[in-house]
Amino acid sequence: MPDRTDPFLPPDDEGRTLARRLLAEARHAALAYADPETGTPSISRIAFGLDEAGTPITLISSLSAHDAGLRAQPLASVMVGEPGIKGDPLTHPRLMVQVRAEYIDRSAPGHAALRDRWLADHPKSKLYIDFADFGFVRMTPVSALLNGGFGKAMKLAPEDLRP
Amino acid sequence: MPDRTDPFLPPDDEGRTLARRLLAEARHAALAYADPETGTPSISRIAFGLDEAGTPITLISSLSAHDAGLRAQPLASVMVGEPGIKGDPLTHPRLMVQVRAEYIDRSAPGHAALRDRWLADHPKSKLYIDFADFGFVRMTPVSALLNGGFGKAMKLAPEDLRP
C-alpha cells in the first residue's frame, strides 16, 4: 500500500508533459480570486489561452466580479483539465497553478500579435474582444500542483510548465 | 443595447430553477479556498453532492491541500455547471456560491444516512469513503452568483438555492 502520509510524487517528465498538455489544450479555466470587499476566496469561469511564450492569458471584462478582485489582489489561482463524460471526475487529470495577474494595456508592444493568437484559439471571442471593457490579463505562474488522480499528485515549478 | 454598466439582472424564478438544477446535477465542483500558509486564493476539484436539506456537501481527504485550507479558513467558494462539448464555454450556465465549510464528525447524528445518500449519487466513492482520512464537509451557502452567459448574471440568496 502506498504511503498515504506523503501524497506528493517527485516531479518527472511524464508529469511535466501532462501539465503542459493540459495548459495547451485548455480554452477555459476556473479562477480563484479574493473577493475585493471581504477577501473571501471566490471563483469564476474564465477564458484561457497561452501567449507565444507559453504563459497563461485570460480575456476579461472590467464588469466582471473577478476583474475587481484581481485588481485589488493579483495573487490568484487557475485550474485547467476538464473531467471526461465517463468515469470518476476526481481521477481525471487537472492542473492547479498559483499565479500573479498583470493587466496588459492595449498599447503594449505585442498586443496585436496576442490578439491575433487569441482569436485563432478562441474564434467566438471576436464578438466581444474589441469591446472597451474587455482586456487581456497575463497570469504568470508562481507554483503548480498536478493531480493525475488519487495518489498521483506532483508539485511543479514555473519552469516545468514552459513549452 | 443593454446597459453594460449594471451587469446584474433582478432575481427571478427562471434563475432560481436553473441554480437549483445546477446544484442537483453536479457530482463535482471547483473549490476556491485560502492557502493555509500564504492566504493566496487557491483552487481544487472536489466531489460534490447535496444533503437531504439541499445543502452542498463534499467528501475530502485530510491529505488534500484544500483540507488544511478549509480548516484554517472556512469561508470558501464553489462553482458548479460544466461547459458542454460544443459552443463557447463562457455562455454555459454556472453557479458560484460563497460558503462556510463545516466538518461533519462520523459520530454526528445523520452521518449514516448522509453516507448512504452520498454512495447512491457517487457509487465510485465506495472505494475510499471509509478510509480514515476521508470525511464529509457541509458547505452552507452565504451568497450566490448565477451566470447564464453574457448579460445574464443574477445575484441569489441562500434561500433561493433550497429545493
Boltz contact constraints between the chains, C-beta under 6 A:
constraints:
  - contact:
      token1: [A, 7]
      token2: [B, 63]
      max_distance: 6.0
  - contact:
      token1: [A, 28]
      token2: [B, 89]
      max_distance: 6.0
  - contact:
      token1: [A, 30]
      token2: [B, 30]
      max_distance: 6.0
  - contact:
      token1: [A, 30]
      token2: [B, 43]
      max_distance: 6.0
  - contact:
      token1: [A, 30]
      token2: [B, 79]
      max_distance: 6.0
  - contact:
      token1: [A, 32]
      token2: [B, 32]
      max_distance: 6.0
  - contact:
      token1: [A, 32]
      token2: [B, 41]
      max_distance: 6.0
  - contact:
      token1: [A, 32]
      token2: [B, 42]
      max_distance: 6.0
  - contact:
      token1: [A, 32]
      token2: [B, 43]
      max_distance: 6.0
  - contact:
      token1: [A, 33]
      token2: [B, 41]
      max_distance: 6.0
  - contact:
      token1: [A, 34]
      token2: [B, 41]
      max_distance: 6.0
  - contact:
      token1: [A, 40]
      token2: [B, 75]
      max_distance: 6.0
  - contact:
      token1: [A, 40]
      token2: [B, 98]
      max_distance: 6.0
  - contact:
      token1: [A, 41]
      token2: [B, 32]
      max_distance: 6.0
  - contact:
      token1: [A, 41]
      token2: [B, 33]
      max_distance: 6.0
  - contact:
      token1: [A, 41]
      token2: [B, 34]
      max_distance: 6.0
  - contact:
      token1: [A, 41]
      token2: [B, 41]
      max_distance: 6.0
  - contact:
      token1: [A, 41]
      token2: [B, 76]
      max_distance: 6.0
  - contact:
      token1: [A, 41]
      token2: [B, 77]
      max_distance: 6.0
  - contact:
      token1: [A, 42]
      token2: [B, 32]
      max_distance: 6.0
  - contact:
      token1: [A, 42]
      token2: [B, 77]
      max_distance: 6.0
  - contact:
      token1: [A, 43]
      token2: [B, 30]
      max_distance: 6.0
  - contact:
      token1: [A, 43]
      token2: [B, 32]
      max_distance: 6.0
  - contact:
      token1: [A, 43]
      token2: [B, 77]
      max_distance: 6.0
  - contact:
      token1: [A, 43]
      token2: [B, 79]
      max_distance: 6.0
  - contact:
      token1: [A, 43]
      token2: [B, 96]
      max_distance: 6.0
  - contact:
      token1: [A, 45]
      token2: [B, 94]
      max_distance: 6.0
  - contact:
      token1: [A, 47]
      token2: [B, 90]
      max_distance: 6.0
  - contact:
      token1: [A, 63]
      token2: [B, 7]
      max_distance: 6.0
  - contact:
      token1: [A, 75]
      token2: [B, 40]
      max_distance: 6.0
  - contact:
      token1: [A, 76]
      token2: [B, 41]
      max_distance: 6.0
  - contact:
      token1: [A, 77]
      token2: [B, 41]
      max_distance: 6.0
  - contact:
      token1: [A, 77]
      token2: [B, 42]
      max_distance: 6.0
  - contact:
      token1: [A, 77]
      token2: [B, 43]
      max_distance: 6.0
  - contact:
      token1: [A, 79]
      token2: [B, 30]
      max_distance: 6.0
  - contact:
      token1: [A, 79]
      token2: [B, 43]
      max_distance: 6.0
  - contact:
      token1: [A, 88]
      token2: [B, 124]
      max_distance: 6.0
  - contact:
      token1: [A, 89]
      token2: [B, 28]
      max_distance: 6.0
  - contact:
      token1: [A, 90]
      token2: [B, 47]
      max_distance: 6.0
  - contact:
      token1: [A, 94]
      token2: [B, 45]
      max_distance: 6.0
  - contact:
      token1: [A, 96]
      token2: [B, 43]
      max_distance: 6.0
  - contact:
      token1: [A, 98]
      token2: [B, 40]
      max_distance: 6.0
  - contact:
      token1: [A, 124]
      token2: [B, 88]
      max_distance: 6.0
